[in-house]
Amino acid sequence: MPVFEERAEEWKTSPEPKAVDIMHAQVDPVRRVALELLDYGAMRKFELARYIHQILGRKYSRSLIQYHLKHLERAGLIGTTPDPESGGKAGLVYRSADVRVQLRPKPVPARAPKITDELLWSLERKYKEK
């Protein structure tokens, strides 16, 4: 059973680019399994990798596990801390945030006016910059 502590902090709303990063980090099955395992508590990377191998039924290289953990860390979903049992040589990976997706309904909009070339160019620039 996962170990959850009641937290008094409120949920934070992320700006859209950050929210997309968070959702993208959860797309891969390796990352989803890692997050679910970390709900049970902090563990060393090699322990996490061993459990992932066992659950998904295939062996993943150390560098591939590290790649997936970096994605989760950049999204703010996991963190690392020194492991007191290893004398600071190894680190523990822990779940640093829970995620909740919310949708806000919008009323049915009026038909869009004709899309101009200027609008298309501005949207094209906006999305090519990302």
Secondary structure, DSSP 8 states (H G I E B T S, - for coil): ---------------HHHHHHHHHHTSSHHHHHHHHHHTT--EEHHHHHHHHHHHHTS---HHHHHHHHHHHHHTTSEEEEE-GGGTTSSEEEEE---------------------HHHHHHHHHHHHH-
